[in-house]
C-alpha cells in the first residue's frame, strides 16, 4: 500500500512542470511560468487520477503513457476551471 502512495506522489512532482506546460499549450497557447506550470501539473495529476477513478479505470500497472495522458487531461480540466473562475 505504501509503495503505491510513494509512486503516486513522486509521479506528479517529477513530471508536473512538463504536464503543466503541455496543458497550457493546449488550452491557452502560451506558458504561465515554471512555478505555475508545476502547480498546474501537480494539481492536474491528482485531478487526472480522480477522473480515472470516476471512469473506473485503474491506473496502477497500466504504464507511464496512460498515467501521463490522464495527468494531462486533469491539468486541462484544472486550467479550464481556472479560466472560468478567474477570467
N, C-alpha and C positions, 0 to 999 in steps of 0.2 A: 504494500500500500504506500509506504513512504517513498519508494523509488518512483512511483508514478507522480507523486507530488513534486519531487525534485525535477523530473523531466518536464512536467507541466509548467514549472516556474522558470526553469532555465531556458526553455524554448522562446518565450516572448521577449525575454531580456536580450538574448543573443541576436535575435532577428528583428527586434522591434523597430529599429531605425529603417531597415530595408522595407519592412512591411508598411510602415507609415509613409515612406517615400512613394512606394508604388500606389498606395491608396490615394495619396494627394494628387499624383499624376493622373489617375483615372478619374477622380471626382472634380478636381479644380483645374488641373493643368499646370500648377506651379507649387513649389515647395513652401512649407511653413517654417522651415528651420530644423536643425538637427534635434534639438531638445523636444520640440513639438512633435516631430516625426516619431521620436522614441516613445513619447507619451501616447500618441495615437496608435502606434504599433502594439504597445503593451496592452492597452485597454481593448483594442481591436482584436487581439489574440484571445483574450478572455471572452469577448463577445462572440467570436467565431466558435469557440468551444461551447458556449451556451447555445448558439444557433444549431450546431451539430447535435447537441443533446436534445433540443426541441424537435429536430428532424429524426431523432432516434438513430443517429449514425455514430458508431463507436470510432473514435479517432486513435486510440492507443493501439499500436501494432499495424496501422494502415500505411505507414510510410511518411516521409517528410513532405512529399508533394501534396498529399491530401491534407495534411495539417497546415501546410503553407497556404493552400487555396482557401481553407476555412478561416485562417487568420486574416487574409486579405479581405475576404467577404465581411468579416467582423469589423475590420478597420474602415471599410467603405460605409458600413452601417453607422459606425460611430461618427464619421465625417458628415454623413447625411443628416443625422440628428443634430450635430453641432451647427451645421449650416441653417437648419430650420429654427433652432432656438436663438442663435446669436446673430444672424444676418438678416 
